[in-house]
């Protein structure tokens, strides 16, 4: 059973979860729109660099902003952090279906995979968003055990690690692409948890 002392300082009331999730979903939608607009205004290497930067920044937001709102301290509050992110992914899905797609903000070539339907990727989007926030919540909780962690520092560290991986993958592939930035950030999120635990155990 989770004790009051264990979650002291955490915020997982309904208002925090729902309001925070809606805010996260809205920011995600704004990032997607910006990504789409850049694809129309730019081309070539400049486009890839700009879009990759958005992917890295967006990854950091989805990973650590939920943790900053919930302030997880233990397994239970890590779960609540993930729930907030899930609300965010659902919020984005609603905005995507109700507004972005009808306005033709972007063209989803992935629809062809689902026989002309984009609904197949919704579950993938939900899993991705909740996974990143889950990793971020673990890192936040581990760092909190060592003291109050500046979220900006955690986010910056994850972006730097993802950037290194992005450069490596791009070098191997011989070209820049936002998908490599997404891959780099996902790997950095996974590495972040054991790395934080390892560093924490040495202090």
C-alpha angles and dihedrals in degrees: 000000000000113000125217090243091054093059098035108147095017120125117208104143119136093258093054093047097045099037093042091049092051091050091049091050092049092050090048090053090050090052092050091050091050090049090052094047091051090053088059097043099042140042140189124008095347091056092049093049094048094046092046089053090053091050092051093046091045091050091054092049094050091045102048110017093074089051090049090055098044099032096210119213104169143012093284095053090043085059092050089051090055090049090055089053090048090055086051093054091048090049091052091047091055092048090046095052098037101040119004099050096044090050091051092234091158141358117244107212086179089073088080089066090061095046093264096320125109095199093094092071095052094083090046090052091049092049093048095049095047092044093055093047090047091055091045092050091052092051091046092051093047092049091046089059086062095045139297106320120217103231091210090060093050092048092047091050092051092049092049092051091046090048091054091051090046091055092047094049092044090051092052092046092045095229143063121253134162089232089067089054090053091049091048093051094048091052092046089052091055093046091048096071100055090037092055091046092048094049091044091053091055094057 
